[in-house]
Amino acid sequence: MRAKSVVLPVIVIGLLLGAGCKSSTGPEDEDDFVGTWRATKAEYTSVATPANKVDIIAAGSTLTLVLSTSTAVLTITDPGESPVVLNANWSASVDVLTLTWTSGSSGETQFDYTLDGDELTMTGGHMPFDFTPGVPEEAILDLILVRQ
């Protein structure tokens, strides 16, 4: 009888804890991502030389990310230049947002993310960047975006 009195509370506690856990395969609600996001920070860090960093927003560029139900459009506009437009399909797990490029780039870029109301922080995305004009190199892109 003693075993049942110990096992039953352990099972009940386990069920209660499990009921409060979020899914490990997707975000709470993907609709929370849908919309137009404007970067307040877009910092590239050189993989080869991590001390080499550029925040393109601070340098006068703009970056917008438009997320629909399954597609994304990333637009980067440097001062005096034509916009660079990248198209992708996107998905999100509990803490990783993946952009699978369909035009303007190839492969996929994965970001760790946090979504806090109207602020989306995306970090650790591998993207090429020209730290030296005309010479793209591997970089890590960290973004802070606000919903428009």
Beta strands, then each sheet from edge to edge (+ up, - down):
strand 1: 35-46
strand 2: 53-55
strand 3: 62-67
strand 4: 71-77
strand 5: 84-92
strand 6: 96-103
strand 7: 108-116
strand 8: 119-132
strand 9: 135-147
sheet 1: 2+ 1- 3+ 4- 5+ 6- 7+ 8- 9+
end
